[in-house]
Amino acid sequence: MTALELLAGAEFALHDALVPAEVLRLCGPQATLIDVGKRPGTGPDQSITARMVQLARSGHDVVRLKGAIRSSSAVGARSWRPCAGRGSR
């Protein structure tokens, strides 16, 4: 599947505040957009990951969009590992 297909089919899109509106519009009309961008007083990445896992375990198609990250592979791996082996792709 391509990234565009995953976005179009997602039921939930958890996204950082810095993700451009143009990217969010690639999500289908059925998608619930959830802003999980960090702000003073917000929780750590673990709470975001836990929410992703909860939604996925409930049978939903979930995507995570991060913005303004130069080394996204390392950051993405931290978010991905808890989902691996649970039917995630």
LINURWO-V547574 format. One line per field, one symbol per residue. psi: psi as a letter, one per 30 degrees, with the letter a starting at -180 (. if undefined). A space follows every 50 residues. Layout:
# LINURWO-V547574
psi=???
This chain:
# LINURWO-V547574
psi=kleeeeeefkfkjkllfgkkeeeeffklffkjkjjgkklkfllleeeeee eeeeeefggljklkkklhkeifeeeeeeeeeffkghgl.
